[in-house]
Amino acid sequence: MKLFAYACLPVLGLSFSLNSQAASIYAGKSKAAAVCAQCHSIRNISAEAPFPPLAGRDDAYLQLALKQYRDKTRHSDIMNNIAGSLSDRDINNIAAYYSRLQP
């Protein structure tokens, strides 16, 4: 019985990881809808949008860009104000959401 329990631990850990990842993506979608979608769209379907598409961008790149806008080490009159209200968790969730969309 102990062997079975130990064999299940990695599976349970993976399940927890997938659930927390799904929760992060869901939270990112909600935050993106509230903060990003007005300019970038929620799924960024429009190829004619005046703002850069975010769908499919690298997770680490999105996190870095948003943190730089928030910290004002990357300049944009619009993005500095918007990103200024985001926590690290918000930024990670938004990046997780947009990075998993099809470009």
C-alpha positions, -999 to +999 in steps of 0.1 A: +000+000+000+029+024+008+044+018-026+011+027-043+009+059-022+044+069-031+038+061-068+008+085-067+027+115-053+042+127-086+008+123-103-009+143-075+017+170-077+013+172-115-025+175-110-020+203-085+004+220-108-020+218-137-049+230-116-029+260-103-017+267-139-053+266-151-063+289-123-035+313-132-046+313-169-082+319-159-072+348-136-051+361-164-080+360-188-102+379-163-075+405-157-068+408-194-105+413-201-106+441-175-072+458-183-058+448-217-087+439-240-098+474-247-066+480-268-052+445-274-085+425-276-091+395-254-079+370-281-063+396-303-081+384-334-080+417-353-050+420-375-058+457-380-056+467-343-034+497-338-018+480-308+007+451-309-008+416-308-001+397-275-014+363-284+013+337-286+041+360-273+067+344-251+056+343-214+089+356-201+089+385-226+054+396-217+063+395-180+094+415-185+077+441-207+048+446-183+072+449-153+093+474-172+062+495-180+051+492-144+085+503-131+088+530-158+121+516-171+103+512-205+085+543-216+049+545-229+024+571-218-004+546-220+013+514-208+031+531-178-002+541-163-020+508-171+008+486-159+014+507-128-017+492-112-006+456-118+008+433-091+035+407-099+008+381-097-014+400-122+015+403-146+023+366-143-013+356-149-018+379-179+015+367-194+004+331-189-029+337-205-017+356-236+013+333-242-010+303-245-032+318-271-027+310-308-011+340-326 
